[in-house]
Amino acid sequence: MAKITAAEVNKLRKTTGAGMMDCKKALVEADGDFDKAIEILRKKGQKVAAKRADRDSSEGAAIAKVNSDSTSGVIISLNCETDFVAKNDSFVKLANDLADLALSHDSKDDFLAASFDGMTVADKLTEQTGVIGEKIEIGSFEKLSAPFVGSYIHAGNKIATLVGLSANVDGAAEAAKDVAMQAAAMNPIALNEEGVDQSVIEKEIEIAKDQLRQEGKPEAMLDNIAKGKLKRFFKDNTLVNQDFIKDSKQSVAQYVKSVNADLQVTGFKRVALG
């Protein structure tokens, strides 16, 4: 049997992130063969992943990244089972490293098939499932492109947002971050009225009419009053129409125009965990 040195164990630990004892056992089982030991640890991860496939992985880290010229951004969530793991520095670093890679891929499937640490992202997640002992997976994968893209990650990595602006002008970076913070805090359902699904609009009108009937309002008045309530719904729930959280005297759209008269919000993405 090959003699296993502490240096070999440490090298395997750094390569895989597995615990010292797991690395030593894998090297012993592989008779000192480093690549075989990695494969043994990966198979352990596959077994753990199969056992925990039906577990809920609603915790984790949501990470937003923007490319070097601020024209494209991505949000991924690296999901796990417990908040304890989600707060681990190594887990958060892995989420950030994966988000950096995700910037250069256009779909979740392409990203999962991409090379990372000498294996695919999908295989890395399986490996880390074995290392950590919890179900680890990519939950959300959201991309946004615009003339200027800004991002925001809420403390604790539970909410991440991207915001697109119509131009890269003076003040765009601060404006994009402010609006991204708005999206994180206020959770709008759409960018503007046009982005709200018709089924949501119809449901809100029916809710408004039911409330008005209970208040004893005449049937002939319901349509007009319900339309007024719908306008309020749009104001509260669409990003550009919401009151700006830093100055409620103006809407988000008005705030952006105060930075530059021609500036507009063109889109946003929001991912929340927990």
C-alpha positions as CSV (number, residue, x, y, z in Angstrom):
1,M,0.0,0.0,0.0
2,A,1.3,3.4,-1.0
3,K,2.3,5.8,1.9
4,I,0.0,8.8,1.9
5,T,1.8,12.1,2.9
6,A,0.2,15.1,4.5
7,A,1.2,17.2,1.4
8,E,-0.7,14.9,-0.9
9,V,-3.8,15.0,1.4
10,N,-3.5,18.8,1.5
11,K,-3.2,19.1,-2.3
12,L,-6.4,17.0,-2.7
13,R,-8.2,19.1,-0.2
14,K,-7.3,22.3,-2.0
15,T,-8.3,20.8,-5.3
16,T,-11.7,19.4,-4.2
17,G,-12.6,21.3,-1.1
18,A,-13.3,18.0,0.7
19,G,-12.4,17.5,4.3
20,M,-8.9,16.2,5.4
21,M,-10.2,12.8,6.5
22,D,-12.3,12.3,3.4
23,C,-9.2,13.2,1.2
24,K,-7.0,10.8,3.1
25,K,-9.5,8.0,2.8
26,A,-9.9,8.6,-0.9
27,L,-6.1,8.5,-1.4
28,V,-5.8,5.3,0.6
29,E,-8.6,3.7,-1.4
30,A,-6.9,4.9,-4.6
31,D,-3.5,3.6,-3.5
32,G,-2.0,7.1,-3.8
33,D,-3.3,7.7,-7.3
34,F,-4.3,11.4,-7.2
35,D,-6.7,11.4,-10.2
36,K,-8.4,8.2,-9.0
37,A,-8.8,9.8,-5.6
38,I,-10.6,12.8,-7.2
39,E,-12.9,10.3,-9.0
40,I,-13.6,8.5,-5.8
41,L,-14.6,11.8,-4.1
42,R,-16.8,12.7,-7.2
43,K,-18.6,9.4,-7.0
44,K,-19.2,10.0,-3.3
45,G,-20.8,13.3,-4.4
46,Q,-23.0,11.5,-6.9
47,K,-24.2,9.2,-4.2
48,V,-25.0,12.0,-1.8
49,A,-26.7,14.0,-4.6
50,A,-28.9,11.0,-5.5
51,K,-29.9,10.6,-1.8
52,R,-30.7,14.3,-1.4
53,A,-32.3,14.9,-4.8
54,D,-35.8,15.5,-3.3
55,R,-34.5,17.9,-0.6
56,D,-35.6,21.5,-0.7
57,S,-32.7,23.8,-1.6
58,S,-34.2,27.3,-1.0
59,E,-31.2,28.7,0.9
60,G,-28.0,29.9,-0.8
61,A,-26.3,32.9,-2.3
62,A,-27.7,35.2,-5.0
63,I,-24.9,36.9,-6.9
64,A,-25.1,39.6,-9.5
65,K,-22.1,40.4,-11.8
66,V,-21.7,43.0,-14.6
67,N,-19.1,42.8,-17.4
68,S,-16.2,45.1,-17.8
69,D,-17.9,47.6,-20.1
70,S,-21.2,47.5,-18.1
71,T,-23.3,46.4,-21.1
72,S,-24.3,42.9,-19.8
73,G,-25.0,41.4,-16.4
74,V,-26.0,38.1,-14.9
75,I,-27.5,36.8,-11.7
76,I,-27.1,33.3,-10.5
77,S,-28.2,31.7,-7.3
78,L,-26.1,28.9,-5.9
79,N,-28.7,27.0,-3.8
80,C,-28.2,24.8,-0.8
81,E,-30.4,23.4,2.0
82,T,-29.4,25.4,5.1
83,D,-28.6,29.0,6.0
84,F,-25.5,27.7,7.8
85,V,-23.9,26.5,4.6
86,A,-25.2,29.6,2.7
87,K,-23.1,31.9,5.0
88,N,-19.9,29.8,4.7
89,D,-17.1,31.9,3.1
90,S,-16.1,29.0,0.8
91,F,-19.6,28.6,-0.4
92,V,-20.0,32.3,-1.1
93,K,-16.6,32.3,-2.9
94,L,-17.8,29.4,-5.1
95,A,-21.0,31.3,-5.9
96,N,-18.9,34.4,-6.9
97,D,-16.5,32.4,-9.0
98,L,-19.4,30.7,-10.8
99,A,-21.1,34.0,-11.4
100,D,-17.9,35.3,-13.0
101,L,-18.0,32.3,-15.4
102,A,-21.7,32.8,-16.0
103,L,-21.1,36.2,-17.5
104,S,-19.8,34.6,-20.7
105,H,-22.7,32.2,-21.2
106,D,-26.2,32.9,-22.5
107,S,-28.2,30.1,-21.0
108,K,-28.3,28.0,-17.9
109,D,-27.7,24.8,-19.9
110,D,-24.6,26.2,-21.6
111,F,-23.3,27.4,-18.3
112,L,-23.8,24.0,-16.6
113,A,-21.9,22.4,-19.4
114,A,-19.0,25.0,-19.2
115,S,-15.5,24.0,-17.9
116,F,-14.8,24.9,-14.3
117,D,-11.9,23.6,-12.2
118,G,-11.1,20.9,-14.8
119,M,-14.7,19.6,-14.9
120,T,-18.1,20.9,-16.0
121,V,-20.0,23.2,-13.7
122,A,-22.6,20.4,-13.3
123,D,-19.9,18.0,-12.1
124,K,-18.5,20.7,-9.8
125,L,-21.9,21.0,-8.1
126,T,-22.1,17.2,-7.7
127,E,-18.6,17.2,-6.2
128,Q,-19.5,20.0,-3.8
129,T,-22.7,18.1,-2.8
130,G,-20.5,15.3,-1.6
131,V,-18.1,17.7,0.1
132,I,-20.7,19.7,1.9
133,G,-23.3,16.9,2.4
134,E,-26.2,19.1,1.2
135,K,-28.0,19.4,-2.1
136,I,-26.1,22.1,-4.1
137,E,-27.5,23.4,-7.4
138,I,-27.9,26.4,-9.6
139,G,-31.3,27.8,-9.0
140,S,-31.7,31.0,-11.0
141,F,-29.8,32.1,-14.1
142,E,-30.9,35.6,-15.3
143,K,-29.1,37.7,-18.0
144,L,-29.7,41.4,-18.9
145,S,-28.1,43.5,-21.6
146,A,-28.5,47.3,-22.1
147,P,-26.4,50.3,-23.1
148,F,-25.6,50.5,-19.3
149,V,-26.2,47.7,-16.7
150,G,-25.8,48.2,-13.0
151,S,-26.2,45.7,-10.1
152,Y,-27.0,45.4,-6.5
153,I,-26.6,42.5,-3.9
154,H,-28.5,42.9,-0.7
155,A,-26.6,42.1,2.5
156,G,-26.4,38.4,3.1
157,N,-26.6,37.6,-0.6
158,K,-30.4,36.9,-0.3
159,I,-31.5,39.3,-3.0
160,A,-29.6,40.3,-6.2
161,T,-30.8,42.7,-8.9
162,L,-29.7,44.0,-12.3
163,V,-31.0,47.2,-13.9
164,G,-30.6,48.3,-17.5
165,L,-30.5,52.0,-18.6
166,S,-30.9,53.4,-22.1
167,A,-27.5,55.2,-22.2
168,N,-24.1,55.3,-20.6
169,V,-24.2,58.9,-19.4
170,D,-22.6,60.8,-16.5
171,G,-24.3,59.6,-13.4
172,A,-25.5,56.3,-15.0
173,A,-23.6,54.1,-12.5
174,E,-25.1,55.7,-9.4
175,A,-28.6,55.8,-11.0
176,A,-28.4,52.2,-12.0
177,K,-27.4,51.2,-8.5
178,D,-30.1,53.3,-6.9
179,V,-32.8,51.7,-9.2
180,A,-31.3,48.2,-8.6
181,M,-31.7,48.9,-4.8
182,Q,-35.3,50.0,-5.5
183,A,-36.0,46.7,-7.3
184,A,-34.5,44.7,-4.4
185,A,-36.5,46.5,-1.7
186,M,-39.8,47.0,-3.5
187,N,-40.1,43.8,-5.5
188,P,-41.9,45.2,-8.6
189,I,-43.8,42.7,-10.8
190,A,-42.9,44.4,-14.0
191,L,-41.0,47.3,-15.5
192,N,-44.1,49.3,-16.5
193,E,-47.8,48.8,-17.2
194,E,-47.1,47.1,-20.6
195,G,-45.1,44.4,-18.8
196,V,-47.9,43.3,-16.5
197,D,-49.5,40.1,-17.7
198,Q,-53.2,40.5,-18.8
199,S,-54.3,37.8,-16.4
200,V,-52.9,39.8,-13.5
201,I,-54.7,42.9,-14.7
202,E,-58.0,41.0,-15.0
203,K,-57.6,39.5,-11.6
204,E,-56.9,43.0,-10.0
205,I,-60.0,44.4,-11.7
206,E,-62.2,41.6,-10.4
207,I,-60.8,42.1,-6.8
208,A,-61.4,45.8,-7.0
209,K,-65.0,45.2,-8.2
210,D,-65.7,42.7,-5.5
211,Q,-64.5,45.2,-2.8
212,L,-66.6,47.9,-4.3
213,R,-69.7,45.7,-4.3
214,Q,-69.2,44.9,-0.7
215,E,-69.0,48.6,0.0
216,G,-72.4,49.0,-1.7
217,K,-71.2,50.9,-4.8
218,P,-73.7,50.9,-7.7
219,E,-72.9,48.4,-10.5
220,A,-72.8,51.1,-13.1
221,M,-69.9,52.8,-11.3
222,L,-67.7,49.8,-10.8
223,D,-65.8,49.9,-14.1
224,N,-64.6,53.5,-13.7
225,I,-63.7,53.1,-10.1
226,A,-61.9,49.8,-10.7
227,K,-59.8,51.5,-13.4
228,G,-58.7,54.1,-10.9
229,K,-57.7,51.3,-8.5
230,L,-55.8,49.6,-11.3
231,K,-53.8,52.8,-11.9
232,R,-52.8,52.7,-8.2
233,F,-51.9,49.0,-8.6
234,F,-49.5,49.9,-11.5
235,K,-48.0,52.8,-9.4
236,D,-47.3,50.5,-6.5
237,N,-46.1,47.4,-8.4
238,T,-44.3,48.5,-11.6
239,L,-40.7,49.7,-11.2
240,V,-40.7,53.0,-13.2
241,N,-44.0,54.1,-11.6
242,Q,-43.1,53.4,-8.0
243,D,-42.2,56.2,-5.6
244,F,-38.5,56.4,-5.5
245,I,-37.4,55.1,-2.1
246,K,-34.7,57.8,-1.6
247,D,-37.2,60.6,-2.5
248,S,-40.9,59.7,-2.4
249,K,-41.8,63.0,-4.1
250,Q,-40.8,61.6,-7.4
251,S,-41.2,58.3,-9.2
252,V,-38.3,56.1,-10.3
253,A,-38.8,57.3,-13.9
254,Q,-38.6,60.9,-12.8
255,Y,-35.5,60.3,-10.7
256,V,-33.7,58.7,-13.7
257,K,-34.7,61.7,-15.9
258,S,-33.3,64.0,-13.2
259,V,-29.9,62.4,-13.9
260,N,-30.3,62.9,-17.7
261,A,-33.4,64.1,-19.5
262,D,-33.3,61.4,-22.1
263,L,-32.4,58.5,-19.7
264,Q,-34.8,55.6,-19.2
265,V,-34.9,52.3,-17.4
266,T,-35.0,49.6,-20.1
267,G,-35.3,46.4,-17.9
268,F,-34.5,44.7,-14.7
269,K,-33.9,41.3,-13.2
270,R,-34.5,40.3,-9.5
271,V,-33.6,37.0,-7.7
272,A,-34.5,36.4,-4.1
273,L,-33.8,33.4,-1.8
274,G,-35.1,32.1,1.4
